[in-house]
Amino acid sequence: MKISVIDSLVILIYFIAIIGLGLWISRRQAKGGREFFLAGGEMKWPFIGASLFATNISSQQFVGQAGLAFAVGIIAGGFQLVGATCFLLLSAFFIRTYMGLRLATSPEFFEKRFSGRCRAIVSIINLMIIILGNIAAALYAGALVLTHLLGWDEMKNAEFLYWLAIFLIGIAAGTYTLSGGLKAVIYCDFVQMTVLVLGGAMLLYFGISELGGIQAVFSGNHDADGNSMWSLFRPWNHEFGWLPMLTGGMILGVHGHCTDQDYIQRALSAGSLYHAKMGALFAGVLKTLALLVIAAPGVVAAQLFMGQEVIARDNAYVSLLTEVMPVGLLGLCLAGLLAAIMSSVDSGLCACGSLLTYDFFAKIKKGATDKELLKDGRIIMLVLLIVCMLIAPFIRNFKGLFDYLLAVWAFLAPGVFVTVLFGLFYKRSTEKAAFWTLFIGIVLGLFSFCLLSLPALSGLKSQLPLLLQNKLNLSPWVTIICALNMYLMSRYGYRSPEDDERAQIVSTIDPSLAMTTEESRKYRKFTIGLSCCIVFMLLFFSPIVFR
């Protein structure tokens, strides 16, 4: 084992406490599907924001993004600022429409704006992203952490122990999720958000101290091109340069933060428009802090372990923890890391359960009561959990967790991204154009994923211009093709009377959703504050400070 008995006890106590909290919240069983999947529509903004953050900041970030920062610098954390900006956009342009339409799931928007077949396609895309990019990735990362800490990865039966770790994490997170639904998930996420932020902050402090203080950080190492590892800015032709971050990065961000069910589900659980909007802004503020508690420790690890080839990048965060954290606090930080992992699993399960229940089973069993849908939803969630446990180990075939996640997200996002923007802001958009845009997006996205990810197509990949061999630069081209198709078919194709009716439904918002004067004032102040936080981070982690 790489941790002490005391740290192991802290982790065990945390696990028992968080599962106990979830079960205690679940003591009053939900009476129906909407109460189970949308928390009865009574959540307040601090809990919504914390849950949005905990859902987003998970093992993908603590293992994958910190590992990427270990390899390329704090630019890996640029995705956190993109995410914070997208939460700002969610609050300003999307939430009011979603709540005004009284949605049960985010893909339901596509049915009310376009048609049922568009909703089905978006639901399938959402399910693929959540299953492959959230739940399975979280189980993979959790098993990686546990086996590394317990020394299981060096034993003769390491493969069996790896599978065992996956099942232990899945069972732990599934227990309270299947019992209490979204309400239990949100309250547990609030606790887990607190633990993981505090843990990340302590790790950054002790890591900097181990390096020799803040002065050692400012004179830190540089990458092969001479750029400071602490600068967020890279040339346009860099894998994570300013061009791919503004194009492919923003497409990923808007799709993920503004249309994915696991995020929208939390906004829809709000007791009012004010709490939904403020929750999104609060999540954005927490995302700016994530630059410090996730990406920055990865750069510290790169400086501390410089030249030590034995450190695998997906183990960078955990290796730094075990190197610099005092006994007891190490256990708390590791509990925070495991909290993030469990948060991804519980959130993904709840989101997938609601998608399959309302977008598919409710249509098949048209006469089903809310209680029957709840029963079906729990069964679906259990089956999904088992499937994700079986998928998770195969993620090891990719060179890094975040590379895998970017590949999944980048090529499933364009079609949905284009369709939702046209549906909201272009009244002439038609159902036929939306359907074919989604179809083209899936076909081009899967082809692009295979082209850049499968070794069998490496020869064809090498013939592409160097710029297009970057997934974040290839994804915008898929988006441009989807946007052209959407515009041309809507502008010059057949337009039915139903298309006009659906456009009016989206533009007609329930007046009861309006915020009070006092709520609007607070919301504006919070919006300005989040915008200033984003700008400050961009200026501080720039060549102005780090050369």
N, C-alpha and C positions, 0 to 999 in steps of 0.2 A: 504494500500500500504506500501511496505517496502522500497521504495525509494522516494526522494523528488520530488517536481514539476520541479525543475531545471534539475535533472537527467533525468526525464521523457522527458523533452523538448530536451535534448541533444540526447537521443535515437531516438526521433521522427525526429529531424533534420537530423540525420545520415541516417535513413531509407529513407527519402525523397531524400537526396543527392545521395545515392548509386543507388537508382532506377532511379533518373534523369540522373546520369552518364551513366548507362547502356543504357537508351533510347537515350541519346545524341550520344553515340557511334554507336547505331543502326540506326541513322538517314539515313545513306546510306544503303538501304536494300541489303542483299546478293542476288546475281543473281543466285546462284546455290547451290546444296548440299555441294560440297567440300568447297566452300567459307564459307558457314554457319557453317559446322561441323569441318573444319580444319583451319579456319581463313585465308584462302587464301595462307597458307604456307609461311607466311612472319614475324612470330613473332621472337623477339630477346630474348637472354637468361635470362636477369633479369626478364622479364615478364613470361617466361616459368617456371623458377624456383619458382617464387613467387606463380604462379597458382598451380604448383605441390604441393607446401607446403600447400597452403590454402585449396586445395582439400583434402589433407591427414589430416591436423590439423583442425579438425572440431569439431562439438558438441560431436562426439564420444570421442574425446580426452578431451576437456574442461569439459564436464560433466562426461563421463564414466571413462576416464583414471585418471583424478584428483580425482574422487570418489574412484577409486581403490587404488590410492596412499594414500588417507585418511585412507583406511582400512589396507593396507599391507606395505606401505612405498614407497620410491622412486624407488624401483625395478619395479613398474608399468611403470615408464618412460624408463625402459630398452628397451621397444618396439620402442622408438624414436631412440635409437642408432642402433638397428637392422634395422630400416627404413633408417637411414642415410647410413649404410653399403650397403643396397640393392640399394639405388640410385647410389652409387658408382659402383655397379655391372651393373646396367642398363646402365650407361654411358660407361663402359669399354667393355661389351660383347654383349649387346642386340641392342642398338639404331642403330648402323651401318647397321645391317642386316635388321631391320624394315624399315629404310629409303631407303635402297638399293632395297627392294622389292616394293617400292612405295605403301605402304599399305594405305587403307582408314580407316580400323579398325584393332585392334590387332588380333582378331580371323581370319582375312584374312590370316595371316601367316600360320595357320594350313591348310588352303585350298591349298596354294601354296606349302607347304612342304609335306602334306599328301593327303587330299581330302575334298570335300565339306561337307560330313557328319561329319567329324571331326570339321570343322569350325562351323557347326550348333550347335554341342554339346557344344563347348567352348563358343559360343555366349550365349547360354541358361544359362550356369554357370555364365558367366559375368553378365548377366541380373539379375540373382537371387542374386548375391552378391551385386550389386549396388542398386537394389530395396530394398532388405531386410536389407543389412548392411550399406547402405549409406543414401539414400533418406529417407526411413521410419524412420531410427534411428535418423537422423537429425531433422525431424519433431517432433518426440517424445521428444527429448531433448529440442528443442526450446519451445515446449508447456510447458514442465516441468519448464523451466526457467521463461517464461512469467507469468504463473499462480502463481508461487511462489512469484515473485516480485510484482505483482499487487494484491496479496492477494486473488486471485480467488480460490485457492485451499482450502480456509477455508469457502467459501460461500455455501449456500444451493444448488445452481445450479452449483456446481463445475464441474460436468461431462460435462454439456453443454458448459461451459466456456473453458474446456480443449479442446474439439473438435473445438471450435471457434478459439482458439489460433493456433491450427494446420493449419486451413484453412487460417488464416491471414498470417502466415509465408510462406505457400506454394504459395499463390497469390503474395506476395511481391517478392519472388525469381523467380517465374515463369514469371513475367511480362517482365523483360528485357532479360531473357534467350530465351523466345519464339520470341522476337523481333530481337535480334542481334546475337544469336548463340554464337559460341566459342570465337569470338573476344571480344564481350561484356563481356563474362564470365571472360576471362583472364585479361582484364584491370580492371574490378571490383575486381577480386581476388587480384590484386596487391595492390590496396588501402586497401582492407580488411586484407591482410596479415600484412601491416604496422600497422594498428590499433590494431589487436589482439596481435601482438608481444609487442608493446608498453604497451598495457593494462596489459598483463601478467607480464611484467617486473616491472611495477609500483605496481601491486598487491603483488609481491614477496617482493619488498622493504618495503612497508607499513606493510605487514604481519610480516616480521622479526622485524621491529621497534616495533610493538605491542607486540611481544614476549619478547622484552627486548634487542634486538641487536644480533649480529652475535655469541656472546659467548653463548647465550641461545640456538641457533640453534645447535652448536657443542656439547652441553651437552643435546641434545634432547632425546625424549623418545625412548624406544625399544619395539620390538614386544614380543609376548608370549614366543618365544624361545631365547630371549636375544640378537637378532640381532638389530643393529642400524637401525632405520627407514630411515636413510640417506645413507645406504649402498646399492649399486647395486648388491651385491653378496649374494646369498642364497645357502644352501646345495642342492645337486642334487635331493633330494626327496621332496623339497619344491614345491608348486604349480607353482612358477615362479623362480625356482632355475636355476643354470647355465646349467644343462642338458636340461630341456624343452625349455629354451630360445635359446640354440644352435641348437636344433633339430626342434621341432614344431614351435618355434618363427621364425627361419630362413626360414622354408618352407613357412610359412604365408607371410613373408616379400618378398621373391623372387616372389612368385605368385602375391601378391598384387602390388608391385612396378614395376615389370618387365613384367607383362603380362596383367594386368587389363586395360580395355579400357579407364577408366576415367583418368588414368595416361599417357598411351601411346598416347592417343589422343593429349595431350599437346606437347609431343616430336615430333609428326608427323606434328605439326603446325609450326615447326621451319623453318626459311629461309635457313638454311644450317646445315650440320652435326655438325659443331663447336658450333652453338647456341643450338642445341639439347643436345649435351654432356655437355656443360657448364651449361645449364639450370638444368639438373639432378644433377650436382655437387652443384650448388647454393642451390637447394632444400635440399640436404644432409646437408649443413652447417646450414641452418635454422632448420633442424630437431634436430641437436645437441643442438641448443638454446632452442628448445621446452622442453627439459628436465628441464630447469630452469623456463620457463614461464607457464608450465602446471602441470608437476608432482610435482615440488618443492612446489608450493602453496598448493597442496593437503596435503603434509606432514606438512606444517606450520599450516594448518587448523586442522590437527589431534592433534598437540601440543597445539594449542590455545583452542580448544573445548574439550580437554581431559575430559572424564567422562560425557559429555553431550550427553546422548543417543538420545535426540530429533533430532539430526542432522542426516538426512538420507545421505548416502554416495554420492548419485547422486546429492545432493544439497550442497555438501561440498564447491565447488568452489564459487558458488553464495553466500552461507552463509558467506564465508570469505570476499567476495567483500563488502557485505552490512555492515559487522562488522568494517572493517578497512579503507575503502577508503573515502577520503573527498568528500564533495558534489561537483558535476561537474565532477570530475575525475571518480567518480563512474559511472556516466552516460556514459562517454567515454569508460570505461572498459566493461560495459555491452553492449555497442554498438559493441565492438570488439568481445564479445562472440556471439552476434547475427549475426555478420559478418561471423563468422566461421560456424554458422548454415546455413546461406543462401548460403555460398560457397559450402557446401555439396549438398544442394538441386540443385543449378544451375549446378554444375559440373555433378552430377548424371543424371540429365535430359538430358543434352547435350550428355553425353556418351551413355545413353540408346537409345536416339533418333537416333544417328548415327549407333548403332548396329542393331536396328530393320530396319532402312531404307536401309542400304547397305548389311547386311547379310541375310535379308529375303525379304523385299518388292522389292528391286531391282532385285531379282531373279524371283519373281512372275510376276512383271510388267517389262519384259525384254526390252520393247521398250520405257520405260519412259525416258523423258528428265531430265536433272539435275534440272530444275525448278520444274518439277512435283514431283521429289523426295524430294525437299525442302518442298513443300506443305504437302506431306504425313508425312515428319519428324515432322513438327510442330503439326500436328494432333495427331501423336503418343505420342509426349512429353506431350501434354495436357491430354490425357487419362492416361498416366503413373502417372502424378502428382496427379490426382484424386484417382487412385488406391492406391498410397502410403499414401495419406491422410487417407484412410480408414483402412490401415494396421497398421499405427503408434501406435494407442492407445494400441494395444495388446502386445506391447513390455513390458508393465508394469507387465506382468505376470512373468518376469524373475527377479532374485534377484538383478540384477544390469545391467546397460546398457553395460558395457564392457564385462561382462560374456556372455550376449546375442551375442555381436559382435564376440567374440572369438569362440563361438560355431558355428556361421554361417561360419566364415572364415576358421576355422581349418579343417572342414570336406568337404568343397567344393574345397579346394586348391590342395590336393595331386595328383589327376589325371592329372590336367593341368600342375602342377609343373614338374612332371616326363616327360610328353610328350614334353613340350617345350625344356627342357634340352637335351633330346635325339635327338629331331629334329635339334637342333643347333649343337651339339657336337658329335653325333654318326651317321655317314653317312649310316650305315647299317640299320637304323631304317626304318620300313615298315609301310605302311598305315594301314594294318590289325592289326598290333600290337598297333598302336596309337589308333585306334577306340576302341579296346577291353580294353585298359588301361584306356581310358576316361570313358568307361561304368562301368568297375569295380570300378574306383574311385568314381563315383557317387553313386553306390549301397552301397559300404562300407561306404562312407561318410555319406549318409542319415541314414544308420543303426546306425552308431556311434553317430551321432547327437541325434537321438531318444533315444538311450541307456543311454546317459549321461544327457539328458535334460528332458525327459518325466517322471513324477512321477509314471506312470503306470509300468515303467520298472525299478523302483528303486531296486526291489528285485534282478533282474538279474545283475544290476550294482554293487550291494554290493558283489556279488560273484567273481568279477574281482579282480586281484591283486591290491593293493592300488596304485601302480605306474600307472596302466592303467586307473584309475578313473580320471586322469588328462587329459583334452582334448589336451593339448600340448604334452603329452607323448603318447597318443593313436594315434594321427594324424601321427607321423612318422612311426608307424607300417603299417598304411594304405598306406603310401608312399612307404615303402619297398616292400609290396606286388605288388603295381603298377609297381615299377621299375623292379622287377623280371619278371613280365609278359611281360613288354616292351622288356627287353633284350632277354629273351628266345624265344619269338615269332619272334623277328627280327633276331636273330642269327640262329635259327633252323627251322623257319617256311618258308612258300612260299614267294618268292621275285619276284616281277614282274619287267619288264623293266621300267615301269612308276616310280617305287620306286627309281631306279638309276637316272632317269632324274630329279626328284624332289630334290634329294639330291644335285645335281649339281647346281640347281637354287639357293638354299640357300647359297652355298659356293661361288657363283660368284657374286661379289659385283661391283656395278657401280663405275668405277675409278673417275668419276666426283665428288664423295662424299669426296674425300681426302681433309684433312685440309692442309693449308699452313704451312710452317716451323714456322712462328710466332705464328699461332694459336695452333700448337702442343706444342710449348714451354709454352704458357699460360695455356693450358689444363693440362700439366704435373705438373706445379706449383700448380694449383688449386687442383689437385688430392692429392698431397702430403699434402697440407694445410688441406683438409678435413680429411684425414687419421690421421693427428696429433690431430685434434680437437676430433675425436672419442676416440683416445688413452688417451688424457688428461682427458676427462670426465670419462672414466673407472677407471683411477688411482685416480682422485680426490674423486669420490663417491665410495670409497672402504674402507675396514677395515684398510687400512694404515692411513686414515684420520679420519674416523668415526668408532669408536670401540663400 
